[in-house]
Amino acid sequence: MATPLEKQLRAAQKFFASVRHLPSFEEAKARQVEVLTKKMAALPVSVEQAAALVEVLDASIWAGSLDELKASVRIEEPGVDRKNTPVQDYMAIPKYLSAGWSAESPCPFGGIKGSNCCGGYAGGSAR
């Protein structure tokens, strides 16, 4: 399935293929390259989608901007599904600490000793 970005790229190429002979072609192409590079850089895509985008690029139309367009494609990090990644909860940390730790151990961040370490950010009580 084609992404909206791929559809925009195909539409731009179709338009530019028909207006190559116009004097304003280079100016319009430069503006379109700027828009496309911003969109591609802002929207990470899968490796498959990136390959499809690069394959769609027509070297005869984009000429000097082809490398810039290819370089602006941003690939999402593999194995990271940000939509389903839960936020880490550290509220149970004090339950796993021994009584000796809370009485003797200094806070590694310079805060109060024990369960009050770090101002209660790890589930302890605030200062």
Sine and cosine of phi, psi and omega as CSV:
sin_phi,cos_phi,sin_psi,cos_psi,sin_omega,cos_omega
0.00,0.00,0.72,-0.69,-0.03,-1.00
-0.97,0.23,0.68,-0.73,0.05,-1.00
-0.98,0.18,0.33,-0.95,0.07,-1.00
-0.84,0.54,-0.56,0.83,0.02,-1.00
-0.92,0.40,-0.66,0.75,0.04,-1.00
-0.91,0.42,-0.63,0.77,0.04,-1.00
-0.90,0.44,-0.66,0.75,0.02,-1.00
-0.91,0.42,-0.66,0.75,0.01,-1.00
-0.89,0.45,-0.70,0.71,0.03,-1.00
-0.89,0.46,-0.67,0.74,0.00,-1.00
-0.90,0.43,-0.67,0.74,0.02,-1.00
-0.89,0.46,-0.68,0.74,0.01,-1.00
-0.91,0.42,-0.63,0.77,0.02,-1.00
-0.89,0.45,-0.68,0.73,0.02,-1.00
-0.90,0.43,-0.76,0.65,-0.06,-1.00
-0.92,0.40,-0.48,0.87,0.05,-1.00
-0.90,0.43,-0.50,0.86,-0.03,-1.00
-1.00,0.02,-0.21,0.98,-0.05,-1.00
-0.86,-0.51,0.36,0.93,-0.01,-1.00
-0.84,0.54,-0.53,0.85,-0.09,-1.00
-0.98,0.18,-0.20,0.98,-0.03,-1.00
-0.97,0.24,0.53,-0.85,-0.01,-1.00
-0.91,0.41,-0.43,0.90,-0.03,-1.00
-1.00,0.04,0.11,0.99,-0.05,-1.00
-0.84,0.54,-0.77,0.63,-0.06,-1.00
-0.89,0.46,-0.64,0.77,0.01,-1.00
-0.91,0.41,-0.71,0.70,0.01,-1.00
-0.91,0.42,-0.63,0.78,0.02,-1.00
-0.90,0.43,-0.66,0.75,0.01,-1.00
-0.89,0.46,-0.66,0.75,0.05,-1.00
-0.91,0.42,-0.66,0.75,-0.01,-1.00
-0.92,0.39,-0.61,0.79,0.05,-1.00
-0.88,0.48,-0.67,0.74,0.02,-1.00
-0.88,0.48,-0.71,0.71,0.01,-1.00
-0.90,0.44,-0.72,0.69,-0.04,-1.00
-0.91,0.41,-0.65,0.76,0.00,-1.00
-0.91,0.42,-0.62,0.79,0.05,-1.00
-0.90,0.44,-0.70,0.72,-0.01,-1.00
-0.92,0.40,-0.67,0.74,-0.02,-1.00
-0.93,0.38,-0.60,0.80,0.00,-1.00
-0.95,0.32,-0.50,0.87,-0.05,-1.00
-0.99,0.12,-0.38,0.92,-0.11,-0.99
-0.90,-0.44,0.98,-0.22,0.04,-1.00
-0.93,0.36,0.64,-0.76,-0.02,-1.00
-0.82,-0.57,0.28,-0.96,0.05,-1.00
-0.95,0.32,0.21,-0.98,0.00,-1.00
-0.89,0.46,-0.63,0.77,0.00,-1.00
-0.90,0.43,-0.68,0.73,0.02,-1.00
-0.92,0.39,-0.61,0.79,0.03,-1.00
-0.90,0.44,-0.66,0.75,0.03,-1.00
-0.89,0.45,-0.64,0.77,0.03,-1.00
-0.91,0.41,-0.65,0.76,0.02,-1.00
-0.89,0.46,-0.71,0.70,-0.02,-1.00
-0.91,0.40,-0.59,0.81,0.01,-1.00
-0.92,0.40,-0.55,0.84,-0.03,-1.00
-0.95,0.32,-0.49,0.87,-0.06,-1.00
-0.84,0.54,0.80,-0.60,0.00,-1.00
-0.99,-0.15,0.92,-0.39,-0.05,-1.00
-0.89,0.46,-0.49,0.87,-0.02,-1.00
-0.94,0.33,-0.42,0.91,0.00,-1.00
-1.00,-0.02,-0.73,0.68,-0.13,-0.99
-1.00,0.08,-0.24,0.97,0.07,-1.00
0.52,0.86,-0.97,-0.24,-0.09,-1.00
-0.94,0.33,-0.21,0.98,-0.05,-1.00
-0.98,-0.18,0.02,1.00,-0.09,-1.00
-0.88,0.48,-0.71,0.70,0.00,-1.00
-0.91,0.42,-0.62,0.79,0.03,-1.00
-0.89,0.46,-0.67,0.74,0.01,-1.00
-0.92,0.40,-0.69,0.73,0.01,-1.00
-0.89,0.45,-0.64,0.77,-0.03,-1.00
-0.94,0.35,-0.40,0.92,-0.05,-1.00
-0.99,0.14,-0.19,0.98,0.03,-1.00
-0.93,0.37,0.83,-0.55,-0.04,-1.00
-0.96,-0.29,0.85,-0.53,-0.03,-1.00
-1.00,-0.08,0.72,-0.70,0.01,-1.00
-0.95,0.32,0.43,-0.90,-0.02,-1.00
-0.92,0.38,0.76,-0.65,-0.01,-1.00
-0.94,0.34,0.60,-0.80,0.08,-1.00
0.98,0.18,0.01,1.00,-0.01,-1.00
-0.93,-0.37,0.93,-0.38,0.05,-1.00
-0.95,-0.30,1.00,-0.06,-0.12,-0.99
-0.91,0.42,-0.43,0.90,-0.03,-1.00
-0.93,0.37,-0.55,0.83,-0.10,-1.00
-0.95,-0.30,0.10,0.99,0.00,-1.00
-0.99,0.14,0.89,-0.46,-0.01,-1.00
-0.96,0.29,0.42,-0.91,0.07,-1.00
-0.97,0.26,0.70,-0.71,-0.02,-1.00
-0.93,0.36,0.71,-0.71,0.00,-1.00
-0.91,-0.41,0.88,-0.48,-0.03,-1.00
-0.97,-0.23,0.26,0.97,-0.09,-1.00
-0.91,0.41,-0.39,0.92,-0.04,-1.00
-1.00,-0.02,-0.01,1.00,-0.04,-1.00
-0.82,0.57,-0.72,0.69,-0.02,-1.00
-0.86,0.51,-0.43,0.90,0.00,-1.00
-0.95,0.32,-0.38,0.93,-0.02,-1.00
-1.00,-0.07,-0.08,1.00,-0.03,-1.00
-1.00,0.01,0.57,-0.82,0.02,-1.00
-0.98,0.22,0.28,-0.96,0.02,-1.00
-0.91,0.42,-0.55,0.84,0.01,-1.00
-0.91,0.41,-0.58,0.82,0.00,-1.00
-0.91,0.42,-0.70,0.71,-0.08,-1.00
-0.93,0.37,-0.42,0.91,-0.02,-1.00
-1.00,0.02,-0.53,0.85,-0.17,-0.98
-0.94,-0.34,-0.49,0.87,-0.17,-0.99
-0.99,0.13,0.76,-0.65,0.07,-1.00
-0.98,0.22,0.43,-0.90,0.06,-1.00
-0.94,0.34,0.77,-0.63,-0.02,-1.00
-0.92,0.40,-0.21,0.98,-0.02,-1.00
-0.96,-0.28,0.23,0.97,0.07,-1.00
0.99,0.12,0.26,0.96,-0.01,-1.00
-1.00,-0.04,-0.34,-0.94,-0.01,-1.00
-0.97,0.26,0.50,-0.86,-0.02,-1.00
-0.92,0.40,0.37,-0.93,0.18,-0.98
0.96,0.27,-0.59,-0.81,-0.10,-0.99
-0.94,0.35,-0.22,0.98,0.07,-1.00
-1.00,0.08,0.05,1.00,-0.03,-1.00
-0.77,0.63,0.67,-0.74,0.07,-1.00
0.89,0.45,0.45,0.89,0.06,-1.00
0.93,0.38,0.41,0.91,0.05,-1.00
1.00,0.03,0.15,0.99,-0.03,-1.00
-0.92,0.40,-0.41,0.91,0.00,-1.00
-0.98,-0.18,0.47,0.88,0.07,-1.00
0.99,-0.13,-0.12,0.99,0.05,-1.00
-0.98,0.21,0.07,-1.00,0.02,-1.00
-0.98,0.19,0.42,-0.91,-0.02,-1.00
-0.95,0.32,0.34,-0.94,-0.05,-1.00
-0.86,0.51,0.00,0.00,0.00,0.00
